[in-house]
């Protein structure tokens, strides 16, 4: 008797959840991306400088609208696109600016700056994805950019380099929460928005770190 | 004290109280077993002290390979080798569930074991497993601790990460001291192989696009004290994508990309150790 009631309850909850989710399958997930610095500035050991910072977008067209995929955690099927609330170019610019300023450098836009150091960042990739690994979901975020840095006086050194950052983390598939919504809840569970943000913000933090530790960039500051 | 309280609850309230504790314990143990399968997140876990790093004159390099080469082009890759853990968990969960429901625990355990076993067997015939097997000869050049060790030794010497470096056959700090090293650099390859490019479809067959991934844990341990001076999880994703067919047919392509990845990890290590604040 109890088993029968439990089965009926399970089916009812599953059907209710199916109805709730039916209309929202393709709505893009909007994520908040920001860089949170920790510890001392990564470029604070260098002489303070005035930096003209410009970030431009040269990603393939298909990557400009979607910066990732929200997937069904069970089968990996694409559920929705991931989009950023702030344009990605702005996100990268803000992150680099925050780190440079935290390290004691003065950052200006190219039109305001007539001396100091020019840094041009050409964004070529800004992506995230997820994959099942055993009982976990593997989240990977990756940012790639070509960077050119030079002294505004025209003197050497003028340097160019590529920054590639990849961030990986794992979260439990987490069947307990979707299980409240019955079988359908478990089968239709998708990557959480907070996990997507974690992957992309992790990649952003790694990108800033690589940028600051790049020996060629440091040559220009000396 | 806690154990005796549990026993009292179990006896007074029939078998149910004790049974619930039993089920919760099993679930917790299962979660612990499975949580151990996932490596840590990318980033620096132990920051180096410049004093410690500057004292290092000679380093012993020790390479460990936790998981060798694997093709992971499917969303759920059986090459992740957690099927034994799954098998145990299915069996335990079925057994405990059956006890709560009053059914025969042994029957349920048998069903759970058969289900887990069927999944493990099905995994053996999956496209990823077949591709991994097919590419083993191609990957063999760099698929052992020894071969990765020699490739790394070259890369570290070229990048001048440490003043002197020697390949070690043991992780022991005692052996490190006997060889006159100030620190041991433990390079653990957690996983390496091919994965699909980010945001792409999970395709099968030789047309499926793939890129090289390398997941490593880097640890610098003092030979004198055994203290971890620096630790970082590094995840490398190759910028070049090729089809699985290219990786299979072009001799040296996979090894070349892996050597490139190892070189880049060495360069990053040099940057981290020399300039980390």
Interface residues (C-beta under 8 A of the other chain):
Chain A: X3 X39 X40 X41 X42 X44 X45 X63 X66 X68 X69 X71 X75 X76 X127 X128 X129 X131 X132 X133 X134 X135 X136 X138 X140 X142 X144 X162 X164 X166 X167 X168 X169 X170 X172 X202 X205 X206 X210 X213 X214 X215 X218
Chain B: X31 X34 X35 X37 X38 X39 X41 X42 X43 X47 X72 X75 X76 X77 X80 X82 X85 X86 X101 X195 X198 X199 X200 X202 X215 X235 X236 X237 X239 X268 X271 X272 X275 X276 X277
